[in-house]
């Protein structure tokens, strides 16, 4: 199975704590790295996790609350000081480019590499990346400022041809591609050999959804239906659900309800309020609704 | 002796390392706190040092290279999230206010407290703070973008009246103030009692100079003449003095030469290039020129 994993760099909401950092995650898909959100201190956390930052080609910013992007300018500057040459693509809401550019100008910095901004909008989902193997879409979320999540979906692979069976039924080489794509085969004597005798199912398509920050938002479940791994914010617990509604954040139980309705395989809870020292009660609350819930622990890599 | 100390939060130049943070220091003068520079991660380092951030009323930014101010927006936001009420004064070069305001706008943040910006200029020294007991001046430095250091100078205190001697010579209460200010006393019989019999010297005035970033800049020595404690950048060692000249940074020996020519009591070296794992050679280089040199160690408080 090709690598598809997520490393959590920060899981704290709004404020860093003595033990928790601000939002950021690294998605590794077949050794290409994608950074999601970039709170203050992200470059230090990348270093601590010995992540090869030269492999990060794309950075996705969910929204412009500081705990999700104040580390971006520092990372961009550090790439420059390290004499990076390859293009860096940054995706995020409109004013982001201006915020970065004004700071580079103030320090009279001409970057050593091209920096390409791509503006996201939060009205409807949009495919923002597709390299033929993996596709990334935005997920409109329910928050106080324009906010999107991100859905990383593996694209369907061709079926796996069983070489021995193909030889046995006399399939010529030039038919291999159509059979990998699901066609049946008719041999020289006119016998129909069904595809199922010639191929195996490809590995199923994996997907990872990052949903932070958001209030409880049911339309999301349709967009992330059946995802393998869902990271969903769980800023509060149910006893503070009024605060959650007001600030358009979720409780741990909200996150679990979304995971259950979306039919996700697994749920990672994160973006915890600094008020919680012990996170076990949040996990318990989510597990009562959706058994396959886990805490998104910092410096831990999760397979998708 | 009233508190006058400096806590070093970060001593790394340009890039954070696994063990060193970006520039920031806290000056404590009689329990008022002043922050100098605010590299990324400063709010975490303040927390680690258990510094009561509510007592920080003034922040001084030397220049707009990112390693000296990318942590400012995060700290300003955190103060807001903590519902700070008291005014925060920020001093720095012109575009700083715009950089901060544009980010607060993007997150639709109306701060819970007043934020007052004060623009510094780097043409000539300027008094930017004076509370009657302590005075803060800018120090124009030699760097690639407009940069100032900061000189914290205690103001002269009145002489210390010896109460017993005053009683012995029959000094009336209403004369105390003039005698504290250095006047002699003439008693009822016309005898002149010299001030030296009535008072002791006040504690001598202490001063702290923060000089980062700067190339070797001799005019500085006149501005910080006789300072008690000098923090001077020492990005490189002498074998890289060409790089130092080109980038307008100093070597450890440069810093020591400035300390010697200024007649400083003690020198703290800081702003070390990330290339140095072991800092002892920088200290040795400085001590060969100026014996009273020390490394500015992070999370250590130095008395001025």
Interface residues (C-beta under 8 A of the other chain):
Chain A: X14 X15 X16 X17 X18 X40 X41 X43 X44 X47 X48 X64 X65 X66 X67 X70 X71 X73 X74 X77 X78 X81 X82 X93 X95 X96 X98 X99 X102 X103 X105 X106 X107 X108 X144 X145
Chain B: X14 X15 X16 X17 X18 X40 X41 X43 X44 X47 X48 X64 X65 X66 X67 X70 X71 X73 X74 X77 X78 X81 X82 X93 X95 X96 X98 X99 X102 X103 X105 X106 X107 X108 X144 X145
